[in-house]
Amino acid sequence: MSTSSKGRPSRFLEGSSFVRHYLWKYRVWVSLGLLFLVVVDLLDILPAFLLKRSVDVVVEHQPINTLFYLALAYVGISVVQGFCRYGWRMFLIRASVFAGRDLRKKYTRHLYGLSVSFFDRQLLGDLMSLATNDIEAVRMAIGAGLLVFADALFFLITVPVAMFFLSPKLTFLVCLPLPLVPWIVLKNEKEVHSRFLKVQDSFGKISALVHESLSGVRVTKGFALEDVQISRITRLGEQYSALNMDLAAFQTALGPKLDLCMSFGLFILLFVGGSEMIRSPQGAITLGTFVAFQRYIQKMIWPMTALGMAANYFQRAVSSSNRLNEVLETQTDVPSVALQASRTRSPRFGRVEFNSLSFRFPGTIEPVLKEIQLTIEPGERVAFVGRVGAGKSTLFSLVPRLYPVERGMLRIDGIDVNDWNLEELRHRVGYVSQDVFLFSESVLENVAMGLVEGASRSEAVLEIEAAARIAAVHDEITRFSQAYVTPLGERGVNLSGGQKQRLTLARAIAKKPDILLLDDALSSVDVATEAEILRALRTRPQRNTELIAAHRISTIQDADRIVVLHEGRVIQIGKHEELIQAPQSVYRQFYEQQKMAEELEAYKNELEAGERL
């Protein structure tokens, strides 16, 4: 059932599930906070009584020491209220902070449990907005929202009771406008909900654009597109501001509407109460009673305003909870199996079997891979070539099961890939993708991400250095200002393209995988360094199965087998010497194009060298 088709009560109950869950989880702190709040509100009733009594003492010329005791009582009430105010703030705010922490952890854990296909179709800016603005809206409802609602509720219960003791008739008259309050609040609820959703969606778009713009800042500067990007961000910013102003205009109108309701009560007090005092100076309504009533009506203005504030807090929380639930209710299309069940049936060899494998990306119709039939033996180096879009990267992404694979189409070490525990499977697969990514940490920490937990620091450092040597980057790291503890900029901005590729390769090697996937992972490395890396990979201890996708002949010609992909199908398999024999084959054309490109590059270098001489 869609949200729009549900009634308000059911929609509110569903949208407030996070609020109710964390209020119950931290019920001890919430209860203590509310207890302190009740004490504060109960004591807040007494000053008006003290003021009434003081006025009557002055008017009736009673003993002056009575005023001293009344003033002393006023001070005592203020001291107790100050202590209790500190108590409710500590307990209620603590509950809201911990609830925000727990919800953020729940959201983050769920995100990392989703497959890559979810992130392919989701804007990162929207996900960032959910992790910040929406979770904060839920947290504020648990803290400030609960506070103002409870405060208003206690006042609405206690203040009319206190007024009743002073004058039942006048209490009835001044409270006549109160039934208008729930009608105004309920009318406000629907508009706040729809406007807040628009504001949050707009914020998500801004976050996505800013994230994209800053990630591609070098492209922006390289093409002198700063003004274009600024214009796009400014336009979205203006839309966001307009939506916020629209929401604020509606929200701020609620308080004055509620104040107006209570102004009718003040009008009744002045007209009816004042008239009765004039007609009967010695009647039930004394000057002290009149003054106390005026104070109580002023106090009733706060709960009216507080109800509007609470309604806004909870409506924001409901809207944000609905947005969060859309993500949290998303199920991964790559479920895992129990770790123990996987380990009892998983020998460590590195055998990969593609059994008539076909694949289409979730949400698409046209298959990217078609009937791939191939078995790769443990320790074998198999290279994959083909034009851009042939399906090499897609095929590699299926081995660690980044995307869903139909049962029976892919087996690792004799076990269907769907029967592997994802964590164990990905520990056994080292994947170096085309998208080179380094974190804003030190060199050591970036490479250490590939290590399995449990090794001592000294052992880990030795393994990291060994992996860096195989990736032919150790000598360059030692020349950095702080060697292995040199901090890297965002995405490794202070490294060259070749250095970044080799660091990601070292990260994959350090985990000692059974299967190593190199998806065009040496494209930014010169030919001599590439040959050194490939030689080190082949001769290292505990050599694993290697799947290499590349566009350079030098990268693949020494492979045990070469697989040629074309439009998602395997059209040729063999060694380099065998495949170039077929004159019209795709591989022969690929080889001749590469050879021609290398000859042109060599000729260009000769010309440049001659000009320098």
N, C-alpha and C positions, 0 to 999 in steps of 0.2 A: 504494500500500500504506500502510495506516495505521501509525502509530508502534507501536501496541500489538501488531500482528501481526508485527513484525520481531523477530529475535533480538537479544540484548544486544550481540554484537560489531558487527553491522551498524548498530544504532541508535547505538552509541557512535561508530562511524566517521563516520556522517552528522552526528551532533550536534557532533562535535569538528572539523568542517571549518574553522571560523574559526580555531581554535587552531592547527591544522596549517598553515594558509595563512600566518598571520603569523609562526609560528616559522620557516618557510622564507624568508619575505620578509626577516626581520631575522636571518637565520642567522649573519651575522658577529658581531653583538653577542651573540647567544645562545651561540655557540661560545666566544667569549672569556669570557663569564660562567661557563659550565660548566667551562672550563679552570681558571679561578681557583678555582672550587668544588672541583674534583678535587684541586688542590694543598692546599687547606685541609683536606679530608677525609683525604688521605694523611698530612699532618703530624699530624693529630689522633690517628693510631694510635700515634705515637711516645711521647707522655707516659706512657702506661701501661707501655711498655717501660722508660722512664727511672725510673718509680716502682718497678718490679720490681727493677731494678738497684740503686737506692738502698737499698731494704729489705734486699736480699741483702748489700750492702756493710756496712750497719750490723750485721746479724746475724752476718756472718762476720768482723767487725772488720778490714775491709780499710782501706788508706790513706785518710785523711780528704780528701786533695786530689781523690780520685775524685768525692766528693760535690760539690765546687766545680765540676768540669767538667760533671757531670750537671746542676747547677742552671743553669750558663751555657748549656748546650744547650737547656734548657727555656725560658729567656728568649728565645734566638734563634728558636726555633720560634714563640713567641707573637708576636714582631715580624713575621715573615714571614706568619703567619696573619692578623695585623691588616691588613697591606697587601693581601693577596689577598681578604679579606672585603670591603674597600672596593671592590675591582675587580669581584667578582661582583655586588655590589649595584648598582653604577653601570651595568653592562652589561645585566643581566637586567631591572632595573626600567625602564631606558630603553627596552628592546625592548617591554615591556608598555605603557608610556605611549604610545609611538608607535603600537602596534597599536590601543589604545583610540581614539586620535585618528583613525586611518584608518577604523576600523569605524564610528565616529560620523559621519564624513564620508560614507561609503558609504550608511549608513542614511538620513541627511538628504537626500542627493541623490536617493535612490530615492523617498522620500516626496514630494518636490516634483515628481517625474516622474509621479506618479499623478493620476488625474482627480478631480474634485470628488465623484463618486459614491462613491469609496472613503471619503472623510471623512464622507460622509452616514451611513454605516453603522458607522463606527468611533469608539469613545470616545477623546477626546483624552487622557484620563488614562492609558489603556492605552499609547498611543503615547509619552507622556512617560515612563512606567515603563520601556518598552523602551529609550529613549534614555539612561536613567540607570542603573537597577538592573541590567538585563540586559546591557548593554554593559560595565558595570563587572564583572559576574560573569565574562564572557569575558576581560577584561583581567587579572583576578586569577588566572585559571587559567594565563595565559601567563607571568605574573610569579611570584607567590607559589606557585602550584600547581606549576609546573615546578621551582621552587627546592626545595621540600620533597620532591618526588618524587625528583629527582636526588640530593639529599642523602641521603635514605633508601636509595636504590639503591646509592650508593657505600659507605655504611656496611655494608649487608648483604653486599656483596662483600668489602670489605677487613677488617672486624672479625673474621669467622670465619677468614679466612686468617691473620691475626695470632695468633688464639687457637690455630690448628692448629700453628703453629711452637712454641708454648709447651707444648701437650699435646694430641696428636691424640685420645686416648681421652676426655679431659674435654671437648674441643670437640664431639665426636660426641654425648655425653650431654646437654650443656646446650642443644644445638641441636635436640633432639628435638621440642620444642613448636612450632618454626617453621612446619611445614606447616599448622598451624591458622590462621595469619595470612591467607593468600589466601582461605580459606573464609569467614572472618569478614568480610573486606572485600567480597567478592562478594555476600554475603548483605545487607550494608549498602546496596549500590548501588541496588537497586530501591526501597527505602523512602525513601532520601534524594531520589531523582529525583521520586517522586510527591508527597512533602511539599513540596519546594521549588517545584514547579509551583503548588500551592495557595497558597503564600506569595506568589508573584509575581502571581498572578491577584488575590489580595486587595489587594495593594499598588496594582495598576492601578485597582481600584474606588475605593480611597481617593483616589488622585490625580485621578480623574475627578470625584468628588464635591467635593473641595476646589476644583478648577479651576472647576467650575460654580457653587459657592457664592460664591466670591470674585468671579467675573464678574457674578453677580447680587446683589451685596451690597446695592445700593440697593433692590431689590425686597424683599429679606429684611427690611431695616430699615423700609421703608415699610409692610409688613404685620405688623410686630412678630413675625417668625418666627425670631428668633435662637435661642430655646430649641429649636425644632424642628430647625433645621439642626445645632446643637450635638449634639442627641440622635442625629441620623443619623450624623454623623461619629464620635461616641463609640462607637456600636454597631459600625460598621465597624472602628474602631480596636481595639475589644475582640476582634473576630473575627481581625483581623490579629495581635494579640498572642498569642492562643490558638494560632493556626497556627504562629507563630514559636516559641512555647514547645514545641509538639509536635515541630517540626523540631529545635530545640536539644536537647531531651531525648534524641532518638534519636542525634543527632550526638555529643553529649558522652559517651554510653554506649560509643561505639566505642573511645575512648582507653583507658578502664579495662579493657575486654575484652582489648585488645592487651597492656596492662601485665600483666594476669593471666597471659597466655601466657608472658611473659618471667619472671614470678615463679616459674614452674615450673622455668625454667632456673637461677634463683638458688637454689632449693631443692635442685636436683641438685648444684650447686656446693658448697653448704654441707655437704650430707650425704655425697656421694661424695668430693669433694675433701678435705673436712675429715677424713673417716674415713681416707683414704689417708695424709694427713700424720701422723695420730696413730699409725697402724700402722707407717709407715716414715718417721721424721723426716728421714732422709738420702736419701729417694727422689727421683724425678723432679720431684715437685710440691714446690717450696720455698715458704717463706712469701711471697717476692716474687712467685712465679708465682700463688699463691692470691690475693694482693692485686690483681695485674694482671688476673686473670680476673674478679674482682668489678667492677673498673672497666670492663672490656669489656662485661660483661653490662648494667651501667648504661647504657653507650653504646648498647646494642642496644634499650633501651627507647625512645630517641628515634626511630629509624627506624620502629619499630612505630607510634608515635603519628603520625609524619610521613606514613606510608602512609594512615592514616585521614584526616588533614588533606588530603592530595593527592586522595584519593577524593572528599571533600566538595567541594573546589574544582572538580574536573573534572565532577562530577555537576551542580553548579550551572551550570557553563559549558555542558554538554550541554543542560540544561533551557532555559537562556536562549537558546542558539543555535537550538533548535527554535522558540521563540517568535519570535525575530528572522526566521528563515527563512520563517515564515508570511507576514510582511509583505514581505520581500525577494523572495519568489517570486511575489507578486501582480503580475500584468501589467496595465498601464494599458489601459482600454478606449477611450482616445483617443490612439492612436499618432501620431507626427509623421513627416513626410517630410524628406528632405535639404534643407537650406537653399538650396543652389545651384540645385537642380532647381526649387524654388518661385520663386526670384527671376527666373529667366530667362523665366517665363511670367506675370508678375503686374503688369499696368499699375495705376496708382494712380488710381482713380476713386471708388469707394465704392458700387458697384452691388450690391444684395442681391436674390437671387431665391429665393423659397420655392416649390418645385415639389412640390405634393401632399404637403407635409411632415406626417408623423405621428410622434409621439414618446411613449414610455413610459419611466419611470425604470427603471434597471437593477434587476432583481429583482421588478418589479411586472407585473401583467397588464393593467390598465385604462390605455388611452392618455390622456395629458394633453392632447396636441394632435392634431387630426384633420384631415387633408387641407387644410392651409394652402396656398393658392395666391395668391401675391402677389409683385409685382416692385416694388422701390423704386429709383428712378433716382438717379444721383449728384447730391448737393447738395439733395435733396428732404428736407423735414421731414414725417415721418409720425408721427401720434399713435395710440396704442393705448389703448382704454378697455374696461371690462368690470367685472363684479362680482369680488369677491375669489375667487380660485380659477379664474378664467376662463382662465388660461394665459399671461398677459402676461410675468411674470418668467421663466417656463420658456422662452418663445420667445426672449427676449433672451439668455438664457444659452447658447443654441445658436449664436448668431452668432460669439462667440469660441471656440466649441467646448469649453465647459466640460464638456459631456456628449457621448456618442457620437451621431452623426447618420448615418443610413443614406445610402449613396452615391446621388447624384442628386437628393436632396431639398433641398439648400441649396448655392447657389453665391455666391461673393464675387468680384466683378469677372470673371465668366465662368469661374472656376475652382471645381471642386467643393471644398467646405470640407475634405474628407478629403485633398485633394492639396496643401494648404497646409502649410508648415512652421509649427508652432504658435507659435514665438517671433515669427516675422515677422507672422503673422496677428494675434496679440494686440498687437503694436506698432501695427498699423493700426486696431485697434478700441479706442476709449475707453469703458470700461464703468463707470458709476456705479450701483451696486446699491442696493437698499433697506437692506441691512446696511451702515451707515456705519462704516468702520473707519479709525482713525488710530493710528499707531505712537507709542511713547513717545520721540519724537525732537522736534527743533525744527520750527516751521512750515515753514521753508525745506526741510528734509530730507524732510518728508512730501510736499510738492508736487513736489519734485525727483525723486521716485520715478517720475514719469511721463516724465522726459526720457530721450532716447536718449543713450547714452554717446558722448563725443567732443567735446562743446561745452566751451569754456573756462568758467571760473567766472563771469567777468563776463557772458558771453553767457547762461549758464544763469540768472543772477539776473535779467537783463532779461526772459527768457522766462517765468520764474516770476511776476514782477510783472505782466507782460502778461496771463497766464492768470488771476491773482488779480483783476485789474480787470474782465475779462470776467465772472468769477464774482461780482462785486460784493462782494468781501471785502477788497480791498486797503486801503481807508481804515480799516477796523476793525483790520487787522493792524498798521498803522503806529501805532495807539494802544495796542498791547500794550506791556508794560514793556520788552521787548527787540526789539520789531518782529518781523522775520522770523526772528530767532534765538531767539525765545521758546520755551522747552521746553514740550512738552505732557505732560499726565498720561496715565496708561494709557487707551487708547481715546479720547483727547481729552477727558478728564473735565472739564478746566477751560474748556471752550468750551460755548456754547449749541448746541442742536440745529441751528439754522439755520446757525451758523458752521461746524459740522462738515460739514454737507451741502455748503456752498459750497467748503470746502477740498478735499473729495473731488472736487467738480466741477472745481476749478482743477487738481488733479492729473491728471485725465483730459484736460483741454484742453491742458495743457503739452506733452503728447506729440504734439500736432498729428495726431490720428487721421484716417483717411479716413472712419470711421464712428463716430459718437458715440451711445452708448446711455444714456438717462436713465430709469432704472427708479424712478419716483416719487421722483426725486432733489431735488425742490423742495417737498416736502410741508411742511417746517418753516420755509419762507421766506414772508414776508408777500407779499401780492399785488403791491404796488408794486415790491418788490425782484425778484420773479419776472418781472414784465414787463420790467424793466431787463435782467435776465440773458438772457431770450429774445430781446430786441432786439439785444443785443450779440452773441449767438451767430449771428444771421441776417446781421448786417452786417460781421462780422469778415473779414479777408483769409483766403484759403485755406479758405473755408467748406466743411464736410464734410457728408456725409449724416447726418441726425439721426433717431433713433427714440426717441420719448418715450412713456412709460407714465405716466399720471397719473389722479387722481380729481377734479381741479378743472377746471371748464370753462375758466377763465381760462388754464390752461396749454396747452390743446389747440385752442382755437377758431380760432387763427390758423395752424394747421398746413396744409400743402398738401393733405394728405388725412388722414382719420380712419378708423381701422380698428376696428370693434366686434367684440370676441371674446365668445363665450358658450359655456361648457362645452367649451372647446378648439377651437371652430370660428369661422371668420370669417362673420358674418351680415350685416354692412353695411360698405360702403366709400364714402366721399364727403367733401365739404367740410361744414363745420359748418352752413352755411345750407341745404344739401340735406338733411342727415340729420334736422334738426328738423321738416321738413315732414311726414314720415310720422307720423301721430298716435299709433299704437300701437307704434311701434318701440322697441327697447331703448334706443337713444340718446336718443330723445325723453323717455322715462321718467327716464333718467339726468340729462338736462338739467333737467327740471322739479324733480327732487329736489334738485339742486345749487342751483337758483335759490331754492327754498323755504328751504333751509338758510341761504343767504346773506341772505335777507330776515329770517329769524328772528334771525340774528346781528346784523344792523344794528338791528333793533328792540330787542334786548337792550342794545346799546351806547347807544341813545338813552335807554332807561330808566335805565341806570346814570349817564349824564351828567346827567339830570334830578334824580336823587336827590342827586348831589353839589352841584348848585346850590341 
